[in-house]
C-alpha cells in the first residue's frame, strides 16, 4: 500500500544552517515543538540546534512526533509544522494530508507508540474537523433512528431504561 501524505519540506521555510541533531534525555521537563505535549524529565527526545534566519534555534521533539515526521516526510521537514500539515483544511486541494491518509501510511511509522498517537490524532481530526468540511456529523451510538421500533411499537434506541 502506498502513502500519499505530503509534508512541507525544508525548502518551504527559512534554511537551517550548522544544524546538529542529537537524541538525549534531560534533567528538566520540556515541551514538544510539534504536538506541545510535555517531554518528561529523563525521557529521550530529539534535539535539533542550528541557525535559522540569523537566529540560534533549538527544537525539541518527542519521539512519537519524531517517528511520525521521519516516516511521512519526503526529503526533510519543516519543524513545527507536522500537525498543521496533517490537519489543516486550508491547503491547495482543500484539505490537509489527513485527507489522503491510508493504512499504508502506518507502514511508514516504525514504533507502536507513534502509530497509536498518529491514529489518535487522525481519529480526533476525522470525527471533528473532517466532518466540518462536508457538513455531516458523526452519529452518536445513542442517536435515535427514524422509523425504528420494538415489538411493542415503541420507537427509539435499542436500550430504553423505561422498559
Phi, psi and omega per residue, in radians:
X1 nan 2.530 3.134
X2 -1.707 2.750 3.043
X3 -2.063 2.073 -3.075
X4 -1.763 0.320 3.126
X5 -1.299 2.369 3.120
X6 -2.171 2.204 3.065
X7 -1.856 2.687 3.039
X8 -1.031 2.479 3.060
X9 -1.853 3.125 -3.043
X10 -1.054 -0.451 -3.074
X11 -1.215 -0.241 -3.083
X12 -1.638 0.049 3.120
X13 -2.325 -3.027 3.058
X14 -1.087 2.391 3.131
X15 -1.209 2.460 3.082
X16 -1.656 2.166 -3.128
X17 -2.037 2.749 3.122
X18 0.904 0.703 -3.064
X19 -1.403 2.569 3.071
X20 -2.310 2.237 3.099
X21 -1.942 2.321 3.070
X22 -2.553 2.861 3.134
X23 -2.202 2.118 3.133
X24 -2.789 2.879 3.041
X25 -1.665 2.778 -3.128
X26 -2.231 2.925 -3.121
X27 -1.642 0.000 3.062
X28 -2.264 2.710 3.121
X29 -1.316 2.481 3.086
X30 -2.213 3.028 3.087
X31 -1.999 2.379 3.105
X32 -1.153 2.296 -3.115
X33 -1.219 -0.336 -3.114
X34 -1.630 -1.011 -3.016
X35 -1.754 -0.203 3.125
X36 1.187 0.255 3.004
X37 -1.354 2.764 3.113
X38 -1.242 2.480 2.966
X39 -1.841 1.813 -3.033
X40 -1.115 2.792 3.065
X41 -0.980 2.362 3.062
X42 1.471 -0.001 -3.123
X43 -1.679 2.248 3.135
X44 -1.184 2.400 3.123
X45 -2.609 2.914 3.118
X46 -1.428 2.386 3.043
X47 -2.221 2.162 3.086
X48 -2.101 2.209 3.090
X49 -2.128 2.726 3.114
X50 2.953 -2.798 3.124
X51 -2.126 2.333 -3.122
X52 -2.465 2.083 3.134
X53 1.045 0.562 3.133
X54 1.497 -0.041 -3.133
X55 -1.915 2.622 2.975
X56 -1.372 2.335 -3.124
X57 -2.198 2.680 3.014
X58 -2.511 2.109 3.131
X59 -2.037 2.302 3.099
X60 -2.023 2.252 -3.064
X61 -2.226 2.302 3.078
X62 -1.139 2.790 -3.066
X63 -1.174 -0.524 3.075
X64 -1.095 -0.895 -3.141
X65 -1.132 -0.650 3.092
X66 -1.053 -0.849 -3.121
X67 -1.117 -0.672 3.118
X68 -1.151 -0.830 3.134
X69 -1.101 -0.735 3.136
X70 -1.082 -0.696 -3.111
X71 -1.295 -0.549 -3.038
X72 -1.788 -0.332 -3.100
X73 -1.395 2.357 3.065
X74 -1.926 1.877 3.093
X75 1.416 0.627 3.097
X76 1.836 3.123 -3.122
X77 -2.603 2.734 3.067
X78 -1.732 1.929 -3.064
X79 -1.055 2.426 3.115
X80 1.529 0.024 -3.063
X81 -2.020 0.042 -3.037
X82 -0.938 -1.004 -3.038
X83 -1.318 -0.537 3.045
X84 -1.118 -0.752 3.098
X85 -1.065 -0.705 -3.103
X86 -1.313 -0.685 -2.979
X87 -1.739 -0.428 -2.990
X88 -1.116 2.271 3.141
X89 -1.632 0.128 -3.073
X90 -1.737 0.318 -3.134
X91 -1.268 3.047 -3.114
X92 -0.997 -0.650 -3.103
X93 -1.607 0.170 3.090
X94 1.524 -0.001 -3.138
X95 -2.687 2.759 3.050
X96 -1.335 -3.069 -3.105
X97 -1.158 -0.377 3.076
X98 -1.069 -0.383 3.070
X99 -1.077 -0.515 -3.097
X100 -1.871 0.215 -3.090
X101 -1.244 2.261 3.104
X102 -2.288 3.021 3.102
X103 -1.134 -0.400 3.070
X104 -1.090 -0.481 3.105
X105 -1.139 -0.588 3.135
X106 -1.132 -0.492 3.122
X107 -1.166 -0.378 3.132
X108 -1.390 -0.295 -3.106
X109 -1.663 2.267 -2.977
X110 -1.594 -0.478 -3.070
X111 -1.848 2.573 3.136
X112 -1.096 -0.676 -3.130
X113 -1.105 -0.776 3.133
X114 -1.175 -0.683 3.079
X115 -1.065 -0.782 -3.133
X116 -1.104 -0.716 -3.134
X117 -1.201 -0.706 3.097
X118 -1.066 -0.783 3.110
X119 -1.131 -0.676 3.095
X120 -1.049 -0.808 -3.140
X121 -1.174 -0.690 3.128
X122 -1.102 -0.797 3.140
X123 -1.063 -0.759 3.113
X124 -1.059 -0.791 3.119
X125 -1.092 -0.810 -3.051
X126 -1.121 -0.678 -3.070
X127 -1.656 0.161 2.996
X128 -2.255 -1.409 -3.069
X129 -1.174 -0.619 -3.111
X130 -1.054 -0.577 3.138
X131 -1.421 -0.369 3.133
X132 -1.112 -0.507 -3.075
X133 -1.206 -0.659 -3.099
X134 -1.845 0.069 3.074
X135 1.408 -0.084 -3.129
X136 -1.464 2.703 3.060
X137 -2.163 2.482 3.089
X138 -1.107 2.444 -3.141
X139 -1.438 2.313 3.121
X140 -1.183 2.619 3.088
X141 -1.096 -0.429 -3.137
X142 -1.728 0.139 -3.115
X143 -1.177 2.486 3.121
X144 -1.331 2.438 3.081
X145 -1.661 2.345 3.096
X146 -1.158 2.519 3.083
X147 1.132 0.280 3.090
X148 -1.606 2.313 3.112
X149 -2.555 2.746 3.099
X150 -1.642 -3.037 -3.076
X151 -1.131 -0.391 3.138
X152 -1.594 0.074 3.108
X153 1.485 0.102 3.115
X154 -1.432 2.330 3.111
X155 -1.689 2.817 3.085
X156 2.279 -2.702 -3.081
X157 -1.274 2.792 3.077
X158 -1.116 -0.584 3.106
X159 -1.790 2.034 3.119
X160 -2.235 1.957 -3.058
X161 -1.154 -0.200 3.138
X162 -1.425 -0.156 -3.082
X163 -1.312 nan nan
